[in-house]
Amino acid sequence: MKVRDLLPMDIDIDVYDNVCEELGICFCGPAELTDEGARYFADVLDYDIDLCRGYGDVVAIVHVDDPDDKVWRHKLNRASALFYALAGYCSDKNYHRWFKDE
């Protein structure tokens, strides 16, 4: 499964990364990207993600691991940017540029 497959799901789920669990934020779907948002987050949309049991509930694990420290940190930052923005942790202007209103 890819991140792009999670976004349209009608699901409330905690999202973590698979390296250091720094991501740790709730995703409340469904969510739809604008064309600009799809371009801006194109790399993140293709990250692998697994739904699995953890902490007593089903959680989503975004795969950002890489042997190169700089690569996984960059991927973690990009995944964090998407999921934190979806939770409203971005400017109103960017939110409306990247996401369609329900």
SETORSE-813200 format. One line per 4 residues: number of its first residue (from 1); their letters; for each residue z, x negated, y of N, C-alpha, C. Coordinates in Angstrom, 1 decimal. Layout:
<vexmars>
NUM = a = Z X Y Z X Y Z X Y  ...
</vexmars>
This chain:
<vexmars>
1 = mkvr = 0.0 -0.9 -1.2 0.0 0.0 0.0 0.0 -0.9 1.2  -0.7 -0.5 2.3 -0.7 -1.2 3.5 0.1 -0.4 4.6  0.4 -1.1 5.7 1.1 -0.4 6.8 0.3 0.8 7.3  -1.0 0.7 7.3 -1.8 1.8 7.8 -1.6 3.0 6.9
5 = dllp = -1.3 2.9 5.6 -1.0 4.0 4.7 0.3 4.7 5.0  1.3 3.9 5.5 2.6 4.5 5.8 2.6 5.4 7.0  1.8 5.0 8.1 1.9 5.6 9.3 1.6 7.1 9.3  0.7 7.6 8.5 0.4 9.1 8.5 1.4 9.9 7.6
9 = mdid = 2.3 9.2 6.9 3.2 9.9 6.0 4.3 10.6 6.8  4.6 11.8 6.3 5.7 12.6 6.9 7.0 12.1 6.2  7.6 11.1 6.8 8.7 10.4 6.1 9.6 9.8 7.2  10.9 9.8 6.9 11.9 9.0 7.7 12.4 7.9 6.8
13 = idvy = 12.2 6.7 7.2 12.5 5.6 6.2 12.8 4.3 7.0  13.8 3.6 6.5 14.1 2.3 7.1 13.1 1.3 6.7  12.7 0.4 7.7 11.7 -0.6 7.4 12.3 -2.0 7.6  12.1 -2.8 6.6 12.6 -4.2 6.7 11.5 -5.1 6.4
17 = dnvc = 11.6 -6.4 6.7 10.7 -7.4 6.3 11.2 -8.1 5.0  10.3 -8.8 4.4 10.7 -9.4 3.1 11.1 -10.8 3.2  11.5 -11.3 4.4 11.9 -12.7 4.5 13.4 -12.8 4.9  13.7 -12.1 6.0 15.1 -12.3 6.5 15.7 -11.0 6.9
21 = eelg = 15.1 -9.9 6.7 15.5 -8.5 7.0 15.9 -8.4 8.5  15.2 -9.1 9.3 15.4 -9.0 10.7 14.8 -7.8 11.3  13.8 -7.3 10.7 13.0 -6.1 11.3 14.0 -4.9 11.3  14.5 -4.4 10.3 15.5 -3.4 10.2 15.4 -2.3 11.2
25 = icfc = 14.5 -1.4 11.1 14.4 -0.2 12.1 13.9 1.0 11.3  14.2 2.1 11.8 13.8 3.4 11.1 12.4 3.8 11.6  11.5 4.2 10.7 10.2 4.7 11.0 10.3 6.2 10.7  10.0 7.0 11.7 9.9 8.5 11.6 8.5 8.9 11.7
29 = gpae = 7.9 9.2 10.6 6.4 9.6 10.6 6.2 11.1 10.6  5.0 11.5 10.8 3.9 10.6 10.9 3.6 10.1 12.3  2.8 9.1 12.3 2.4 8.5 13.6 0.9 8.2 13.6  0.3 8.4 14.7 -1.1 8.1 14.8 -1.4 7.2 16.0
33 = ltde = -2.2 6.2 15.7 -2.6 5.2 16.8 -3.8 5.7 17.5  -3.8 5.3 18.8 -5.1 5.5 19.6 -6.0 4.4 19.2  -7.3 4.5 19.7 -8.2 3.5 19.4 -7.7 2.1 19.9  -7.1 2.1 21.1 -6.6 0.9 21.6 -5.4 0.4 20.8
37 = gary = -4.6 1.3 20.3 -3.5 0.9 19.5 -3.9 0.3 18.2  -5.0 0.9 17.6 -5.5 0.4 16.3 -6.1 -1.0 16.5  -6.7 -1.3 17.6 -7.2 -2.6 17.9 -6.1 -3.6 18.1  -5.1 -3.2 18.9 -4.0 -4.0 19.3 -3.1 -4.4 18.0
41 = fadv = -2.9 -3.5 17.1 -2.1 -3.7 16.0 -2.9 -3.9 14.7  -4.2 -4.2 14.8 -5.1 -4.3 13.7 -4.6 -5.2 12.6  -4.0 -6.4 13.0 -3.5 -7.3 12.0 -2.4 -6.7 11.2  -1.4 -6.0 11.9 -0.3 -5.4 11.2 -0.6 -4.3 10.3
45 = ldyd = -1.7 -3.6 10.6 -2.1 -2.4 9.8 -2.5 -2.9 8.4  -2.9 -4.1 8.3 -3.3 -4.7 7.0 -2.2 -5.4 6.2  -1.0 -5.5 6.8 0.1 -6.1 6.0 0.4 -5.2 4.8  0.8 -5.8 3.7 1.2 -5.1 2.6 2.6 -4.5 2.9
49 = idlc = 2.9 -3.4 2.3 4.2 -2.7 2.4 4.5 -2.0 1.1  5.8 -2.1 0.7 6.2 -1.5 -0.5 7.3 -0.5 -0.2  7.3 0.6 -0.9 8.4 1.6 -0.8 9.3 1.3 -2.1  10.5 1.0 -1.9 11.4 0.7 -3.0 12.8 1.1 -2.7
53 = rgyg = 13.6 1.2 -3.8 15.0 1.6 -3.7 15.8 0.4 -3.2  16.6 0.7 -2.2 17.5 -0.4 -1.6 18.5 0.3 -0.8  19.7 -0.3 -0.8 20.8 0.2 0.0 21.1 1.7 -0.2  20.8 2.2 -1.5 21.1 3.5 -1.9 20.0 4.5 -1.6
57 = dvva = 19.0 4.1 -0.7 17.9 5.0 -0.4 16.6 4.3 -0.6  15.5 5.0 -0.4 14.2 4.4 -0.5 13.9 3.7 0.9  13.5 2.5 0.9 13.2 1.7 2.1 11.8 1.2 2.0  11.2 0.8 3.1 9.9 0.2 3.2 10.1 -1.3 3.5
61 = ivhv = 9.4 -2.1 2.7 9.5 -3.5 2.9 8.1 -4.1 3.3  8.0 -4.6 4.5 6.8 -5.2 5.0 6.7 -6.6 4.6  5.6 -7.0 4.0 5.4 -8.4 3.5 4.9 -9.3 4.6  5.8 -10.1 5.1 5.4 -11.1 6.1 5.6 -12.5 5.6
65 = ddpd = 6.0 -12.7 4.4 6.3 -14.1 3.9 5.0 -14.9 3.8  5.3 -16.2 4.1 4.2 -17.2 4.0 4.9 -18.6 3.9  4.3 -19.5 3.2 5.0 -20.8 3.1 5.1 -21.5 4.5  4.2 -21.2 5.4 4.2 -21.8 6.7 5.2 -21.0 7.6
69 = dkvw = 6.2 -21.7 8.1 7.2 -21.1 8.9 6.7 -20.3 10.1  5.7 -21.0 10.8 5.1 -20.4 12.0 4.3 -19.1 11.7  3.7 -19.0 10.5 2.9 -17.8 10.1 3.8 -16.7 9.9  4.9 -16.8 9.0 5.7 -15.7 8.8 6.5 -15.2 10.0
73 = rhkl = 6.9 -16.1 10.9 7.6 -15.7 12.1 6.6 -14.9 13.0  5.3 -15.4 13.1 4.3 -14.6 13.8 4.1 -13.2 13.3  4.0 -13.1 11.9 3.8 -11.9 11.3 5.0 -10.9 11.5  6.2 -11.5 11.4 7.4 -10.7 11.6 7.4 -10.2 13.1
77 = nras = 7.1 -11.0 14.0 7.0 -10.6 15.4 6.0 -9.5 15.6  4.9 -9.6 15.0 3.9 -8.5 15.1 4.3 -7.2 14.5  4.9 -7.3 13.3 5.4 -6.1 12.6 6.5 -5.5 13.4  7.4 -6.3 13.9 8.4 -5.8 14.8 7.9 -5.1 16.0
81 = alfy = 6.9 -5.7 16.6 6.3 -5.1 17.8 5.8 -3.7 17.5  5.1 -3.5 16.4 4.6 -2.2 16.0 5.7 -1.2 15.8  6.6 -1.5 14.9 7.7 -0.6 14.5 8.7 -0.3 15.6  9.0 -1.3 16.4 9.9 -1.0 17.6 9.2 -0.2 18.6
85 = alag = 7.9 -0.4 18.9 7.1 0.4 19.8 7.1 1.8 19.3  6.9 2.0 18.0 6.8 3.4 17.5 8.2 4.1 17.7  9.3 3.3 17.7 10.6 3.9 18.0 10.9 4.1 19.5  9.9 3.7 20.3 10.1 3.9 21.7 10.6 2.7 22.5
89 = ycsd = 10.7 1.6 21.8 11.1 0.3 22.5 9.9 -0.4 23.1  9.3 0.3 24.0 8.2 -0.3 24.7 8.1 0.5 26.0  7.3 0.0 26.9 7.1 0.8 28.2 6.4 2.1 27.9  6.6 3.1 28.7 6.0 4.4 28.6 4.4 4.2 28.6
93 = knyh = 4.0 3.4 29.5 2.6 3.1 29.6 2.0 2.6 28.3  2.6 1.6 27.7 2.1 1.1 26.5 2.2 2.1 25.3  3.3 2.9 25.3 3.4 3.9 24.3 2.2 4.8 24.3  1.9 5.3 25.5 0.7 6.2 25.6 -0.6 5.5 25.4
97 = rwfk = -0.7 4.2 25.6 -1.9 3.5 25.3 -2.1 3.3 23.8  -1.0 3.1 23.1 -1.1 2.8 21.7 -1.0 3.9 20.7  -0.3 5.0 21.1 0.0 6.1 20.1 -0.4 7.4 20.7  -0.9 8.3 19.8 -1.2 9.7 20.1 0.0 10.5 20.1
101 = de = 0.2 11.4 21.1 1.3 12.3 21.1 1.1 13.3 19.9  2.2 13.8 19.4 2.1 14.8 18.3 1.6 16.1 18.9
</vexmars>
